[in-house]
Amino acid sequence: MRLGIVDDSSIMRKTIEKYLDDYDVNVVGTASNGVEAIKLVQNYYPDILTLDITMPEMDGLTSLEEIMKIAPETKVIVITALSDKLTGLKALDKGAAGYLFKPVNSENLKKAFDKLILRK
């Protein structure tokens, strides 16, 4: 399974990768903003993409719309520090398969990941 990780924090990108180490995933690319996220999807068409909302250049919700046009089959998990439910609902409305609030821990990420895998 191809995985893309998008977050403006390199620590968060590494953390997500570490938390998903138990899974049979190949991290095909990482990105630090929405513009890079779109390029990552265009180049690698990941099966699953983790996507931050608050990023420089282009935020996650804006890039999510473009990502869904390019690769509607990609399952996107939004991981955000914005803990209001409206942000999560907007993400789902724009095509995200799920969302988590930061700080994310290993258990929550694995549960969300398991749900995505089972939906295939």
C-alpha positions as CSV (number, residue, x, y, z in Angstrom):
1,M,0.0,0.0,0.0
2,R,1.3,3.4,-1.0
3,L,1.3,6.1,1.7
4,G,1.8,9.9,1.4
5,I,2.3,12.0,4.5
6,V,1.6,15.8,4.4
7,D,2.4,18.0,7.4
8,D,4.3,21.2,7.7
9,S,6.1,19.8,10.7
10,S,8.9,17.4,9.9
11,I,8.6,15.9,13.4
12,M,4.9,15.1,12.8
13,R,5.8,13.5,9.4
14,K,8.4,11.3,11.0
15,T,6.0,10.5,13.9
16,I,3.2,9.4,11.6
17,E,5.7,7.2,9.6
18,K,6.9,5.7,12.9
19,Y,3.4,5.0,14.2
20,L,2.5,3.2,10.9
21,D,5.7,1.1,10.9
22,D,3.8,-2.1,11.8
23,Y,1.7,-1.8,8.6
24,D,2.6,-3.1,5.1
25,V,3.0,0.4,3.7
26,N,5.5,2.1,1.5
27,V,5.9,5.8,2.1
28,V,6.0,7.1,-1.4
29,G,6.5,10.7,-0.5
30,T,6.1,13.4,2.1
31,A,5.1,17.1,1.7
32,S,5.2,20.2,3.9
33,N,2.3,22.2,2.3
34,G,-0.7,21.8,0.0
35,V,1.1,22.7,-3.2
36,E,3.6,19.9,-2.6
37,A,0.8,17.6,-1.5
38,I,-0.9,18.0,-4.9
39,K,2.4,17.2,-6.7
40,L,2.9,14.1,-4.5
41,V,-0.5,12.8,-5.5
42,Q,0.1,13.6,-9.2
43,N,3.4,11.7,-9.1
44,Y,2.6,8.7,-6.9
45,Y,-1.2,8.3,-6.5
46,P,-0.9,7.0,-2.9
47,D,-3.6,4.6,-1.6
48,I,-3.7,6.6,1.6
49,L,-2.7,10.2,2.4
50,T,-2.4,11.8,5.8
51,L,-3.1,15.6,5.4
52,D,-2.6,18.5,7.8
53,I,-5.0,21.5,7.5
54,T,-2.9,24.4,8.7
55,M,0.1,24.7,6.4
56,P,1.9,27.5,4.5
57,E,1.3,28.2,0.7
58,M,-1.9,26.2,0.5
59,D,-3.9,24.8,3.4
60,G,-5.2,21.2,3.6
61,L,-8.8,21.9,2.8
62,T,-7.9,23.7,-0.4
63,S,-5.5,21.0,-1.5
64,L,-8.0,18.3,-0.5
65,E,-10.4,19.5,-3.2
66,E,-7.7,19.3,-5.9
67,I,-6.4,16.0,-4.6
68,M,-9.9,14.5,-4.9
69,K,-10.2,15.7,-8.5
70,I,-6.8,14.1,-9.3
71,A,-7.1,10.9,-7.4
72,P,-10.7,10.3,-6.0
73,E,-9.7,6.8,-5.0
74,T,-7.0,8.0,-2.5
75,K,-8.2,7.7,1.1
76,V,-7.4,10.9,3.0
77,I,-7.1,11.1,6.7
78,V,-7.0,14.7,7.9
79,I,-4.9,15.3,10.9
80,T,-5.4,18.7,12.4
81,A,-4.7,20.9,15.4
82,L,-7.9,22.7,14.7
83,S,-10.1,20.9,17.1
84,D,-13.5,22.4,16.1
85,K,-15.9,19.9,14.6
86,L,-16.8,22.2,11.7
87,T,-13.3,21.8,10.3
88,G,-13.6,18.0,10.4
89,L,-17.0,18.1,8.8
90,K,-15.7,20.4,6.0
91,A,-12.9,17.9,5.4
92,L,-15.4,15.0,5.2
93,D,-17.6,17.0,2.9
94,K,-14.6,17.7,0.5
95,G,-13.8,14.0,0.3
96,A,-11.7,13.0,3.4
97,A,-12.3,9.5,4.6
98,G,-11.7,10.5,8.2
99,Y,-10.0,13.0,10.6
100,L,-8.0,13.1,13.8
101,F,-7.2,15.9,16.1
102,K,-3.6,16.7,17.2
103,P,-1.8,15.7,19.2
104,V,-2.3,12.4,17.6
105,N,-1.1,9.3,19.4
106,S,-0.1,5.9,18.0
107,E,-3.4,4.2,19.1
108,N,-5.7,6.8,17.5
109,L,-3.8,6.8,14.3
110,K,-3.7,3.0,14.1
111,K,-7.5,2.8,14.7
112,A,-8.2,5.3,12.0
113,F,-5.8,3.5,9.6
114,D,-7.5,0.1,10.4
115,K,-10.9,1.6,9.6
116,L,-9.6,2.8,6.2
117,I,-8.1,-0.5,5.3
118,L,-11.3,-2.4,6.2
119,R,-13.3,0.0,4.0
120,K,-11.4,-1.2,0.9
